[in-house]
Amino acid sequence: MKNVSSKANKGQDLTEREYLILQQITEGYDNKEIAEKIYVSIHTVKAHVSSIIKKLNAKNRTDAACIAIREGICD
Protein backbone atom coordinates (compact mmCIF):
# COMPACT_ATOMS: atom_id res chain seq x y z
CA MET A 1 0.00 0.00 0.00
CA LYS A 2 1.14 3.50 -0.79
CA ASN A 3 1.35 5.63 2.32
CA VAL A 4 0.50 9.18 1.39
CA SER A 5 -0.40 10.46 4.84
CA SER A 6 2.97 12.15 5.21
CA LYS A 7 2.40 14.05 1.98
CA ALA A 8 -1.22 14.86 2.73
CA ASN A 9 -0.40 15.57 6.37
CA LYS A 10 -3.96 14.54 7.18
CA GLY A 11 -3.18 11.64 9.51
CA GLN A 12 -4.82 9.08 7.24
CA ASP A 13 -3.51 6.64 4.67
CA LEU A 14 -4.92 6.28 1.20
CA THR A 15 -4.93 2.76 -0.19
CA GLU A 16 -3.32 2.05 -3.56
CA ARG A 17 -6.77 1.95 -5.16
CA GLU A 18 -7.80 5.24 -3.53
CA TYR A 19 -4.58 6.83 -4.70
CA LEU A 20 -5.19 5.56 -8.24
CA ILE A 21 -8.73 6.93 -8.23
CA LEU A 22 -7.57 10.25 -6.79
CA GLN A 23 -5.09 10.53 -9.66
CA GLN A 24 -7.91 9.92 -12.12
CA ILE A 25 -10.04 12.59 -10.41
CA THR A 26 -7.23 15.14 -10.69
CA GLU A 27 -7.05 14.34 -14.41
CA GLY A 28 -10.75 15.19 -14.79
CA TYR A 29 -12.30 11.75 -15.16
CA ASP A 30 -15.80 11.18 -13.81
CA ASN A 31 -16.88 8.12 -11.83
CA LYS A 32 -18.13 6.21 -14.87
CA GLU A 33 -14.91 6.79 -16.79
CA ILE A 34 -12.81 5.75 -13.80
CA ALA A 35 -14.89 2.59 -13.35
CA GLU A 36 -14.37 1.66 -16.98
CA LYS A 37 -10.63 2.35 -16.86
CA ILE A 38 -9.93 0.23 -13.77
CA TYR A 39 -12.60 -2.44 -14.40
CA VAL A 40 -14.76 -1.97 -11.30
CA SER A 41 -18.37 -0.93 -10.81
CA ILE A 42 -19.36 2.68 -10.57
CA HIS A 43 -20.62 1.91 -7.03
CA THR A 44 -17.12 0.81 -6.05
CA VAL A 45 -15.66 4.02 -7.42
CA LYS A 46 -18.24 6.07 -5.51
CA ALA A 47 -17.30 4.26 -2.30
CA HIS A 48 -13.62 4.98 -2.87
CA VAL A 49 -14.31 8.63 -3.69
CA SER A 50 -16.28 8.98 -0.45
CA SER A 51 -13.40 7.44 1.47
CA ILE A 52 -10.89 9.76 -0.23
CA ILE A 53 -12.98 12.81 0.62
CA LYS A 54 -13.20 11.71 4.25
CA LYS A 55 -9.51 10.88 4.58
CA LEU A 56 -8.41 14.17 3.04
CA ASN A 57 -11.02 16.11 5.03
CA ALA A 58 -12.25 17.55 1.75
CA LYS A 59 -15.64 19.14 1.07
CA ASN A 60 -16.18 17.28 -2.22
CA ARG A 61 -14.28 15.56 -5.03
CA THR A 62 -13.11 18.87 -6.49
CA ASP A 63 -11.73 19.93 -3.14
CA ALA A 64 -10.03 16.51 -2.83
CA ALA A 65 -8.39 17.06 -6.23
CA CYS A 66 -7.21 20.52 -5.19
CA ILE A 67 -5.79 19.15 -1.93
CA ALA A 68 -4.04 16.35 -3.82
CA ILE A 69 -2.39 18.79 -6.19
CA ARG A 70 -1.57 21.40 -3.55
CA GLU A 71 -0.11 18.82 -1.13
CA GLY A 72 1.82 17.02 -3.86
CA ILE A 73 -0.08 13.77 -3.43
CA CYS A 74 -0.70 13.58 -7.18
CA ASP A 75 1.44 15.06 -9.89
ROSE-4610 file (N, C-alpha, C; in Angstrom, 1 decimal, always signed):
// ROSE-4610
residu = [M/M/M/K/K/K/N/N/N/V/V/V/S/S/S/S/S/S/K/K/K/A/A/A/N/N/N/K/K/K/G/G/G/Q/Q/Q/D/D/D/L/L/L/T/T/T/E/E/E/R/R/R/E/E/E/Y/Y/Y/L/L/L/I/I/I/L/L/L/Q/Q/Q/Q/Q/Q/I/I/I/T/T/T/E/E/E/G/G/G/Y/Y/Y/D/D/D/N/N/N/K/K/K/E/E/E/I/I/I/A/A/A/E/E/E/K/K/K/I/I/I/Y/Y/Y/V/V/V/S/S/S/I/I/I/H/H/H/T/T/T/V/V/V/K/K/K/A/A/A/H/H/H/V/V/V/S/S/S/S/S/S/I/I/I/I/I/I/K/K/K/K/K/K/L/L/L/N/N/N/A/A/A/K/K/K/N/N/N/R/R/R/T/T/T/D/D/D/A/A/A/A/A/A/C/C/C/I/I/I/A/A/A/I/I/I/R/R/R/E/E/E/G/G/G/I/I/I/C/C/C/D/D/D]
num = [1/1/1/2/2/2/3/3/3/4/4/4/5/5/5/6/6/6/7/7/7/8/8/8/9/9/9/10/10/10/11/11/11/12/12/12/13/13/13/14/14/14/15/15/15/16/16/16/17/17/17/18/18/18/19/19/19/20/20/20/21/21/21/22/22/22/23/23/23/24/24/24/25/25/25/26/26/26/27/27/27/28/28/28/29/29/29/30/30/30/31/31/31/32/32/32/33/33/33/34/34/34/35/35/35/36/36/36/37/37/37/38/38/38/39/39/39/40/40/40/41/41/41/42/42/42/43/43/43/44/44/44/45/45/45/46/46/46/47/47/47/48/48/48/49/49/49/50/50/50/51/51/51/52/52/52/53/53/53/54/54/54/55/55/55/56/56/56/57/57/57/58/58/58/59/59/59/60/60/60/61/61/61/62/62/62/63/63/63/64/64/64/65/65/65/66/66/66/67/67/67/68/68/68/69/69/69/70/70/70/71/71/71/72/72/72/73/73/73/74/74/74/75/75/75]
x = [+0.8/+0.0/+0.9/+0.4/+1.1/+0.7/+1.6/+1.4/+1.5/+0.4/+0.5/+0.1/+0.0/-0.4/+0.7/+1.9/+3.0/+2.9/+2.5/+2.4/+1.1/+0.0/-1.2/-1.3/-0.4/-0.4/-1.8/-2.6/-4.0/-4.1/-3.1/-3.2/-3.9/-4.2/-4.8/-4.0/-4.2/-3.5/-4.5/-4.1/-4.9/-4.4/-5.3/-4.9/-4.4/-3.8/-3.3/-4.5/-5.6/-6.8/-7.3/-7.4/-7.8/-6.9/-5.6/-4.6/-4.8/-5.0/-5.2/-6.4/-7.5/-8.7/-8.5/-7.8/-7.6/-6.8/-5.8/-5.1/-6.0/-7.0/-7.9/-8.8/-9.2/-10.0/-9.3/-8.0/-7.2/-7.0/-7.2/-7.1/-8.4/-9.4/-10.7/-11.7/-11.4/-12.3/-13.5/-14.7/-15.8/-15.9/-16.8/-16.9/-17.0/-17.9/-18.1/-16.9/-16.1/-14.9/-13.9/-13.8/-12.8/-13.2/-14.4/-14.9/-14.5/-14.7/-14.4/-12.9/-12.1/-10.6/-10.0/-10.6/-9.9/-10.8/-11.8/-12.6/-13.3/-13.9/-14.8/-16.1/-17.1/-18.4/-18.3/-19.3/-19.4/-19.6/-20.3/-20.6/-19.3/-18.4/-17.1/-16.3/-16.4/-15.7/-16.3/-17.6/-18.2/-17.8/-17.7/-17.3/-15.9/-15.0/-13.6/-13.5/-14.3/-14.3/-14.8/-15.8/-16.3/-15.2/-14.5/-13.4/-12.3/-11.9/-10.9/-11.3/-12.5/-13.0/-12.9/-13.3/-13.2/-11.8/-10.9/-9.5/-8.7/-9.1/-8.4/-9.1/-10.2/-11.0/-11.4/-11.9/-12.3/-13.8/-14.2/-15.6/-16.3/-15.6/-16.2/-15.0/-15.3/-14.3/-13.4/-13.9/-13.1/-12.1/-12.6/-11.7/-10.6/-11.0/-10.0/-8.9/-9.4/-8.4/-7.5/-8.0/-7.2/-6.2/-6.7/-5.8/-4.7/-5.0/-4.0/-3.0/-3.4/-2.4/-1.6/-2.2/-1.6/-0.6/-1.0/-0.1/+0.9/+0.9/+1.8/+1.5/+0.3/-0.1/-0.1/-0.7/-0.7/+0.1/+0.7/+1.4/+0.6]
y = [-1.2/+0.0/+1.2/+2.2/+3.5/+4.3/+4.8/+5.6/+7.1/+7.8/+9.2/+10.1/+9.6/+10.5/+11.5/+11.2/+12.2/+13.3/+13.0/+14.1/+14.9/+14.2/+14.9/+15.5/+15.0/+15.6/+15.6/+14.6/+14.5/+13.5/+12.7/+11.6/+10.4/+10.3/+9.1/+8.5/+7.3/+6.6/+6.4/+6.7/+6.3/+4.9/+4.1/+2.8/+3.0/+2.0/+2.0/+2.4/+1.7/+1.9/+3.4/+3.9/+5.2/+6.2/+6.0/+6.8/+6.8/+5.7/+5.6/+6.3/+6.2/+6.9/+8.4/+8.8/+10.2/+10.8/+10.1/+10.5/+10.8/+9.8/+9.9/+11.1/+11.4/+12.6/+13.9/+13.9/+15.1/+15.3/+14.3/+14.3/+14.7/+14.8/+15.2/+14.1/+12.8/+11.7/+11.7/+11.3/+11.2/+9.7/+9.4/+8.1/+7.0/+7.2/+6.2/+5.9/+7.0/+6.8/+6.1/+6.4/+5.8/+4.3/+4.0/+2.6/+1.8/+2.4/+1.7/+1.5/+2.4/+2.3/+1.3/+1.2/+0.2/-1.0/-1.2/-2.4/-2.8/-1.8/-2.0/-1.3/-1.6/-0.9/+0.5/+1.3/+2.7/+2.8/+1.9/+1.9/+1.8/+1.0/+0.8/+2.1/+2.7/+4.0/+5.1/+5.1/+6.1/+5.8/+4.6/+4.3/+4.7/+4.5/+5.0/+6.5/+7.2/+8.6/+9.2/+8.6/+9.0/+8.8/+7.7/+7.4/+8.5/+8.8/+9.8/+11.1/+11.5/+12.8/+12.9/+11.8/+11.7/+11.8/+11.0/+10.9/+12.2/+12.9/+14.2/+15.4/+15.1/+16.1/+17.2/+16.7/+17.6/+17.8/+18.8/+19.1/+18.3/+18.0/+17.3/+16.8/+16.1/+15.6/+16.6/+17.8/+18.9/+19.4/+19.5/+19.9/+18.9/+17.6/+16.5/+16.6/+16.9/+17.1/+18.2/+19.3/+20.5/+20.2/+19.5/+19.1/+18.3/+17.3/+16.3/+17.1/+18.0/+18.8/+19.7/+20.4/+21.4/+20.7/+19.5/+18.8/+17.9/+17.8/+17.0/+15.5/+15.2/+13.8/+13.2/+14.0/+13.6/+14.6/+14.2/+15.1/+15.9]
z = [+0.0/+0.0/+0.0/-0.7/-0.8/+0.4/+1.2/+2.3/+1.9/+1.8/+1.4/+2.5/+3.7/+4.8/+5.1/+4.9/+5.2/+4.2/+3.0/+2.0/+2.2/+2.5/+2.7/+4.1/+5.0/+6.4/+7.0/+6.7/+7.2/+8.2/+8.5/+9.5/+9.1/+7.8/+7.2/+6.1/+5.8/+4.7/+3.6/+2.4/+1.2/+0.7/+0.4/-0.2/-1.6/-2.2/-3.6/-4.5/-4.3/-5.2/-5.0/-3.8/-3.5/-4.2/-4.1/-4.7/-6.2/-6.8/-8.2/-8.7/-7.9/-8.2/-8.0/-7.0/-6.8/-8.0/-8.5/-9.7/-10.8/-11.0/-12.1/-11.9/-10.7/-10.4/-10.8/-10.4/-10.7/-12.2/-13.0/-14.4/-15.1/-14.3/-14.8/-15.2/-14.8/-15.2/-14.2/-14.7/-13.8/-13.3/-12.4/-11.8/-12.9/-13.8/-14.9/-15.7/-16.0/-16.8/-16.0/-14.7/-13.8/-13.7/-13.5/-13.3/-14.6/-15.7/-17.0/-17.1/-16.7/-16.9/-15.9/-14.7/-13.8/-13.5/-14.4/-14.4/-13.1/-12.5/-11.3/-11.6/-10.6/-10.8/-10.4/-10.9/-10.6/-9.1/-8.5/-7.0/-6.2/-6.7/-6.0/-6.1/-7.3/-7.4/-6.5/-6.4/-5.5/-4.1/-3.7/-2.3/-2.0/-3.0/-2.9/-2.8/-3.7/-3.7/-2.3/-1.8/-0.5/+0.6/+0.5/+1.5/+1.3/+0.1/-0.2/+0.4/+0.1/+0.6/+2.1/+2.8/+4.2/+4.7/+4.1/+4.6/+4.4/+3.3/+3.0/+3.7/+4.4/+5.0/+4.0/+2.9/+1.8/+1.8/+1.1/+1.1/+0.0/-1.1/-2.2/-3.1/-4.2/-5.0/-5.6/-5.9/-6.5/-5.4/-4.2/-3.1/-2.9/-3.0/-2.8/-3.9/-5.1/-6.2/-6.0/-5.5/-5.2/-4.1/-3.0/-1.9/-2.4/-3.3/-3.8/-4.6/-5.4/-6.2/-5.3/-4.4/-3.6/-2.6/-2.1/-1.1/-1.8/-3.1/-3.9/-3.8/-3.5/-3.4/-4.8/-5.8/-7.2/-8.0/-9.0/-9.9/-10.8]
